[in-house]
Amino acid sequence: MKQKINLDTWNRKEHFLFFKQMEEPFFGVTVTVDCTKAYEKAKELGVSFFTYYLHKTLEAVNATESFRYRICNDEVFIFDQIDASATVLRDDATFGFSYMKYNKDITVFAATVKNEIARIQATTGLLTTEYPENLIHFSALPWINFTSFSHARSYSWPDSCPKISFGKLMEVDGKKTMSMSIHVHHGLVDGYHVGQFLTYFEELMNE
């Protein structure tokens, strides 16, 4: 479900109109997140670490209002729930875009992730299904401890989905960390909101 935002009464109207006219309205940040407790928690729950931090990412996304805004036909909507399209690697080193529906119950979500990974690995090509608008674009680069990140983008393609990527799991003196990249549409999200998202995400990863 989605609800249309009334631009005339929206306090972000001027910000939205200003940034949406830009050829590149997205901005991004790269941070390092502590994964020590989260890694152990995933093991306790018997779910993959990838599943665990994707679930916490979606939990934080759904708790942050601005991350649920999307631009549809030049109008702004807020969605009740945001799901994920994560890249899934195949044995032949190609990948496909998945569709993973969020569920607050991590056991249910883990089953969704497992089934979707199996489906992607049994297909070929990049676009493997129909994709709704209420998504984040999600990827993991477990081979690279990156310190900055950029995305391939078509400026003519209307896009307002946040893009969140994780790097290689690093360990120093028993502390596990990963690099995390967040790219968002500035007409919908400011640095303040990215800060809100990150603060809550880090709390979830340290539960």
VOBA-1610 file (N, C-alpha, C; in pm, whole numbers, padded with zeros to 5 digits, always signed):
BEGIN
Met+00084-00119+00000Met+00000+00000+00000Met+00088+00125+00000Lys+00040+00228-00068Lys+00114+00354-00071Lys+00017+00471-00060Gln+00068+00583-00012Gln-00014+00702+00006Gln+00055+00820-00064Lys-00020+00895-00141Lys+00036+01010-00212Lys+00062+01125-00116Ile+00178+01187-00132Ile+00214+01304-00052Ile+00159+01429-00120Asn+00091+01513-00045Asn+00041+01640-00097Asn+00156+01740-00099Leu+00209+01770-00216Leu+00326+01858-00226Leu+00297+01997-00171Asp+00175+02043-00186Asp+00142+02179-00144Asp+00153+02197+00007Thr+00138+02089+00082Thr+00147+02100+00228Thr+00271+02030+00283Trp+00353+01974+00195Trp+00472+01899+00237Trp+00585+01996+00266Asn+00647+01983+00381Asn+00755+02076+00416Asn+00882+02054+00335Arg+00885+01948+00254Arg+01001+01920+00168Arg+00974+01958+00022Lys+00864+02027-00006Lys+00829+02057-00145Lys+00943+02127-00218Glu+00999+02233-00158Glu+01104+02308-00226Glu+01230+02223-00245His+01263+02143-00146His+01379+02056-00155His+01359+01954-00267Phe+01239+01894-00272Phe+01208+01795-00374Phe+01219+01855-00514Leu+01155+01968-00536Leu+01156+02031-00668Leu+01297+02076-00709Phe+01376+02117-00611Phe+01513+02161-00639Phe+01601+02044-00684Phe+01599+01935-00610Phe+01691+01825-00638Phe+01643+01733-00751Lys+01511+01724-00773Lys+01464+01630-00874Lys+01496+01675-01016Gln+01528+01804-01033Gln+01562+01854-01166Gln+01709+01827-01203Met+01787+01781-01109Met+01929+01759-01133Met+01952+01630-01211Glu+02058+01631-01294Glu+02092+01510-01369Glu+02131+01397-01275Glu+02200+01429-01167Glu+02235+01329-01066Glu+02184+01376-00930Pro+02061+01336-00895Pro+02003+01380-00768Pro+02044+01294-00649Phe+02120+01186-00674Phe+02160+01098-00565Phe+02288+01148-00498Phe+02297+01127-00367Phe+02423+01146-00297Phe+02449+01022-00212Gly+02575+01003-00174Gly+02608+00882-00100Gly+02712+00903+00007Val+02710+00814+00103Val+02811+00812+00210Val+02861+00669+00225Thr+02984+00656+00275Thr+03040+00526+00307Thr+03086+00529+00452Val+03045+00429+00528Val+03079+00423+00670Val+03129+00283+00704Thr+03185+00269+00821Thr+03227+00139+00873Thr+03135+00102+00989Val+03080-00018+00984Val+02987-00061+01089Val+03045-00178+01167Asp+03021-00177+01297Asp+03066-00284+01386Asp+02969-00401+01372Cys+03023-00517+01336Cys+02939-00635+01312Cys+02966-00747+01412Thr+03042-00719+01515Thr+03086-00824+01607Thr+02968-00897+01670Lys+02878-00822+01733Lys+02763-00884+01798Lys+02666-00943+01697Ala+02648-00875+01586Ala+02555-00922+01484Ala+02600-01056+01425Tyr+02729-01070+01404Tyr+02783-01195+01349Tyr+02755-01311+01444Glu+02777-01289+01572Glu+02751-01393+01671Glu+02602-01422+01684Lys+02520-01318+01675Lys+02375-01335+01685Lys+02322-01419+01568Ala+02376-01394+01448Ala+02335-01473+01332Ala+02367-01620+01352Lys+02484-01649+01408Lys+02522-01787+01436Lys+02428-01850+01537Glu+02392-01774+01640Glu+02300-01824+01742Glu+02164-01860+01682Leu+02118-01776+01589Leu+01987-01796+01528Leu+01989-01900+01417Gly+02109-01937+01373Gly+02120-02036+01266Gly+02085-01982+01129Val+02106-01850+01109Val+02082-01790+00977Val+02214-01738+00923Ser+02223-01723+00792Ser+02345-01671+00733Ser+02366-01526+00777Phe+02491-01487+00783Phe+02519-01349+00822Phe+02462-01251+00719Phe+02468-01287+00591Phe+02409-01205+00485Phe+02260-01182+00513Thr+02189-01290+00546Thr+02046-01278+00577Thr+02024-01187+00696Tyr+02109-01200+00796Tyr+02093-01123+00919Tyr+02109-00974+00893Tyr+02218-00933+00826Tyr+02236-00789+00809Tyr+02144-00730+00702Leu+02099-00811+00608Leu+01996-00763+00516Leu+01865-00740+00591His+01831-00830+00682His+01709-00815+00761His+01716-00689+00848Lys+01830-00664+00912Lys+01846-00545+00995Lys+01844-00418+00910Thr+01899-00426+00790Thr+01893-00312+00698Thr+01748-00278+00665Leu+01670-00378+00631Leu+01529-00354+00597Leu+01450-00308+00718Glu+01484-00359+00835Glu+01415-00314+00957Glu+01440-00165+00980Ala+01564-00122+00960Ala+01597+00020+00977Ala+01537+00105+00866Val+01535+00055+00744Val+01473+00126+00632Val+01326+00150+00660Asn+01256+00046+00704Asn+01112+00057+00728Asn+01079+00145+00847Ala+01177+00163+00938Ala+01155+00249+01054Ala+01189+00395+01026Thr+01248+00423+00909Thr+01290+00558+00873Thr+01199+00610+00762Glu+01111+00703+00795Glu+01005+00745+00702Glu+01059+00788+00566Ser+01164+00869+00564Ser+01213+00921+00437Ser+01265+00811+00345Phe+01305+00698+00400Phe+01354+00586+00318Phe+01238+00508+00256Arg+01116+00545+00293Arg+00997+00481+00235Arg+00929+00569+00130Tyr+00988+00686+00103Tyr+00937+00772-00005Tyr+00987+00720-00140Arg+00900+00729-00241Arg+00939+00697-00378Arg+00872+00796-00473Ile+00939+00822-00584Ile+00883+00909-00688Ile+00822+00821-00795Cys+00692+00837-00818Cys+00619+00759-00918Cys+00547+00858-01010Asn+00587+00860-01137Asn+00528+00952-01233Asn+00533+01097-01185Asp+00648+01137-01135Asp+00675+01275-01090Asp+00599+01313-00963Glu+00536+01218-00898Glu+00468+01244-00772Glu+00532+01161-00662Val+00523+01210-00539Val+00586+01143-00426Val+00484+01061-00349Phe+00521+00937-00320Phe+00437+00848-00241Phe+00518+00794-00124Ile+00448+00762-00017Ile+00511+00691+00094Ile+00450+00551+00100Phe+00536+00451+00106Phe+00491+00312+00108Phe+00483+00260+00251Asp+00390+00169+00274Asp+00376+00109+00406Asp+00494+00017+00438Gln+00544-00048+00335Gln+00654-00143+00357Gln+00751-00139+00240Ile+00879-00154+00271Ile+00983-00160+00170Ile+01048-00297+00173Asp+01065-00357+00056Asp+01130-00486+00041Asp+01267-00467-00024Ala+01333-00575-00062Ala+01468-00565-00117Ala+01480-00634-00252Ser+01559-00574-00339Ser+01609-00642-00458Ser+01759-00653-00439Ala+01804-00772-00404Ala+01946-00795-00377Ala+02010-00869-00494Thr+02134-00837-00523Thr+02206-00912-00625Thr+02244-01048-00569Val+02226-01152-00651Val+02258-01289-00610Val+02356-01348-00711Leu+02470-01395-00661Leu+02575-01451-00746Leu+02544-01595-00783Arg+02575-01629-00909Arg+02558-01766-00957Arg+02695-01835-00968Asp+02691-01966-00990Asp+02815-02043-01000Asp+02900-02001-01120Asp+02837-01946-01224Asp+02912-01904-01343Asp+02962-01760-01331Ala+02952-01703-01211Ala+03002-01568-01179Ala+02916-01456-01237Thr+02798-01489-01293Thr+02701-01384-01327Thr+02611-01365-01205Phe+02530-01260-01210Phe+02435-01240-01100Phe+02299-01201-01156Gly+02199-01218-01073Gly+02064-01177-01109Gly+02006-01090-00999Phe+01911-01005-01035Phe+01841-00922-00938Phe+01726-01002-00877Ser+01724-01010-00746Ser+01621-01087-00676Ser+01508-00996-00630Tyr+01406-01058-00573Tyr+01301-00984-00503Tyr+01276-01055-00372Met+01312-00990-00260Met+01301-01050-00128Met+01206-00967-00043Lys+01092-01023-00012Lys+00988-00952+00063Lys+01025-00949+00211Tyr+01017-00831+00270Tyr+01052-00814+00411Tyr+00946-00876+00502Asn+00994-00935+00610Asn+00906-00982+00717Asn+00976-00954+00849Lys+00904-00903+00947Lys+00965-00872+01076Lys+01023-00996+01143Asp+00962-01110+01119Asp+01010-01237+01174Asp+01130-01284+01092Ile+01247-01286+01153Ile+01368-01319+01077Ile+01366-01464+01028Thr+01296-01554+01098Thr+01287-01692+01052Thr+01211-01701+00921Val+01101-01628+00912Val+01023-01623+00787Val+01106-01558+00677Phe+01173-01448+00712Phe+01254-01378+00613Phe+01370-01466+00564Ala+01432-01541+00653Ala+01543-01628+00614Ala+01497-01733+00513Ala+01376-01784+00530Ala+01322-01881+00434Ala+01300-01815+00298Thr+01252-01690+00299Thr+01234-01615+00174Thr+01367-01596+00103Val+01470-01555+00179Val+01602-01534+00120Val+01656-01663+00061Lys+01645-01772+00136Lys+01697-01902+00088Lys+01628-01945-00041Asn+01496-01931-00046Asn+01421-01971-00165Asn+01454-01882-00284Glu+01472-01752-00258Glu+01499-01659-00368Glu+01640-01679-00422Ile+01735-01707-00336Ile+01872-01736-00383Ile+01871-01860-00471Ala+01798-01964-00429Ala+01789-02086-00509Ala+01723-02058-00644Arg+01619-01973-00644Arg+01551-01941-00770Arg+01644-01868-00866Ile+01717-01768-00815Ile+01808-01692-00900Ile+01917-01782-00957Gln+01970-01871-00875Gln+02078-01958-00920Gln+02032-02059-01024Ala+01902-02079-01034Ala+01846-02171-01135Ala+01803-02097-01261Thr+01822-01965-01265Thr+01784-01887-01382Thr+01908-01832-01451Thr+01886-01767-01562Thr+01992-01694-01631Thr+01946-01550-01651Gly+02040-01462-01682Gly+02004-01324-01709Gly+02001-01239-01583Leu+01970-01112-01605Leu+01977-01013-01498Leu+01842-00989-01432Leu+01741-00961-01514Leu+01605-00933-01465Leu+01527-01064-01466Thr+01492-01113-01348Thr+01439-01248-01337Thr+01293-01254-01295Thr+01231-01138-01271Thr+01092-01135-01226Thr+01039-00993-01247Glu+00916-00968-01203Glu+00862-00832-01200Glu+00904-00767-01068Tyr+00943-00641-01074Tyr+00991-00573-00955Tyr+00898-00457-00919Pro+00848-00453-00795Pro+00761-00343-00753Pro+00843-00216-00727Glu+00774-00109-00694Glu+00841+00019-00670Glu+00894+00032-00527Asn+00838-00046-00437Asn+00872-00032-00294Asn+00994-00119-00259Leu+01109-00080-00315Leu+01231-00158-00298Leu+01347-00072-00250Ile+01447-00139-00190Ile+01582-00086-00189Ile+01664-00174-00282His+01765-00116-00344His+01860-00194-00423His+01976-00230-00331Phe+02003-00358-00319Phe+02096-00408-00218Phe+02202-00496-00283Ser+02326-00480-00238Ser+02433-00564-00292Ser+02541-00585-00188Ala+02615-00694-00203Ala+02727-00725-00115Ala+02849-00754-00202Leu+02962-00696-00163Leu+03089-00721-00230Leu+03185-00780-00126Pro+03170-00908-00094Pro+03246-00967+00017Pro+03394-00985-00011Trp+03438-00944-00131Trp+03579-00955-00168Trp+03654-00824-00149Ile+03581-00715-00121Ile+03643-00581-00124Ile+03614-00504+00004Asn+03717-00457+00068Asn+03702-00367+00184Asn+03707-00224+00131Phe+03597-00179+00072Phe+03597-00049+00004Phe+03587+00067+00101Thr+03638+00181+00058Thr+03629+00304+00137Thr+03546+00411+00067Ser+03505+00384-00055Ser+03411+00471-00127Ser+03338+00383-00227Phe+03230+00437-00284Phe+03145+00353-00369Phe+03066+00441-00465Ser+03044+00391-00586Ser+02956+00459-00682Ser+02874+00354-00754His+02767+00398-00819His+02677+00307-00888His+02665+00344-01036Ala+02647+00242-01120Ala+02611+00266-01260Ala+02466+00314-01262Arg+02442+00429-01328Arg+02308+00485-01331Arg+02279+00549-01465Ser+02155+00536-01509Ser+02107+00608-01628Ser+02032+00731-01580Tyr+02080+00848-01618Tyr+02017+00971-01572Tyr+01876+00988-01630Ser+01850+00924-01744Ser+01719+00938-01806Ser+01616+00841-01746Trp+01662+00745-01665Trp+01571+00647-01606Trp+01522+00696-01471Pro+01393+00710-01452Pro+01341+00760-01324Pro+01369+00660-01212Asp+01442+00702-01113Asp+01485+00612-01007Asp+01492+00690-00876Ser+01434+00636-00772Ser+01442+00701-00641Ser+01466+00601-00529Cys+01502+00476-00565Cys+01524+00372-00465Cys+01660+00390-00397Pro+01664+00389-00265Pro+01793+00387-00196Pro+01874+00265-00237Lys+02006+00283-00241Lys+02098+00176-00279Lys+02196+00154-00165Ile+02197+00034-00111Ile+02279+00003+00006Ile+02367-00116-00026Ser+02497-00099-00001Ser+02595-00203-00034Ser+02688-00228+00084Phe+02730-00353+00099Phe+02823-00392+00204Phe+02949-00452+00144Gly+03061-00434+00214Gly+03188-00485+00167Gly+03234-00609+00242Lys+03364-00628+00243Lys+03426-00746+00301Lys+03422-00741+00454Leu+03394-00855+00515Leu+03396-00865+00662Leu+03542-00869+00708Met+03578-00772+00789Met+03715-00759+00839Met+03718-00790+00989Glu+03831-00841+01037Glu+03845-00867+01180Glu+03981-00822+01229Val+03983-00739+01331Val+04106-00691+01394Val+04086-00698+01545Asp+04174-00775+01611Asp+04169-00789+01758Asp+04032-00833+01808Gly+03970-00925+01732Gly+03841-00979+01773Gly+03721-00895+01736Lys+03742-00778+01680Lys+03632-00690+01639Lys+03607-00704+01490Lys+03484-00734+01453Lys+03446-00753+01314Lys+03378-00626+01262Thr+03420-00580+01144Thr+03361-00461+01083Thr+03337-00485+00934Met+03249-00404+00877Met+03226-00404+00732Met+03205-00261+00685Ser+03248-00234+00563Ser+03215-00106+00501Ser+03073-00113+00449Met+03003+00002+00458Met+02863+00011+00418Met+02844+00139+00338Ser+02787+00126+00220Ser+02761+00241+00133Ser+02611+00264+00124Ile+02571+00391+00135Ile+02429+00428+00126Ile+02415+00541+00025His+02336+00519-00080His+02307+00623-00180His+02157+00648-00181Val+02117+00775-00175Val+01976+00811-00166Val+01946+00932-00256His+01820+00946-00293His+01774+01059-00374His+01759+01180-00283His+01830+01288-00315His+01834+01405-00227His+01701+01481-00225Gly+01616+01457-00323Gly+01483+01518-00320Gly+01395+01458-00213Leu+01432+01339-00164Leu+01353+01268-00065Leu+01423+01254+00069Val+01556+01250+00065Val+01635+01218+00184Val+01751+01316+00197Asp+01773+01367+00317Asp+01888+01453+00347Asp+01988+01377+00434Gly+02101+01441+00460Gly+02201+01381+00546Gly+02148+01352+00685Tyr+02059+01439+00735Tyr+01997+01419+00866Tyr+01925+01284+00872His+01852+01252+00764His+01775+01128+00761His+01867+01006+00748Val+01974+01020+00670Val+02072+00912+00661Val+02131+00886+00800Gly+02156+00992+00874Gly+02205+00978+01011Gly+02106+00905+01099Gln+01977+00937+01087Gln+01873+00866+01163Gln+01875+00717+01131Phe+01879+00688+01000Phe+01881+00549+00956Phe+02001+00475+01013Leu+02119+00535+01002Leu+02241+00469+01047Leu+02242+00448+01199Thr+02194+00547+01273Thr+02189+00533+01418Thr+02104+00413+01458Tyr+01987+00398+01396Tyr+01900+00287+01430Tyr+01958+00155+01381Phe+02015+00156+01261Phe+02076+00034+01207Phe+02187-00016+01299Glu+02271+00075+01346Glu+02381+00036+01436Glu+02326-00018+01568Glu+02217+00038+01616Glu+02154-00015+01738Glu+02107-00158+01716Leu+02045-00184+01601Leu+01997-00318+01569Leu+02112-00418+01558Met+02223-00373+01499Met+02338-00463+01481Met+02410-00491+01613Asn+02381-00412+01715Asn+02447-00430+01844Asn+02353-00482+01952Glu+02238-00530+01912Glu+02143-00586+02010Glu+02199-00713+02073
//
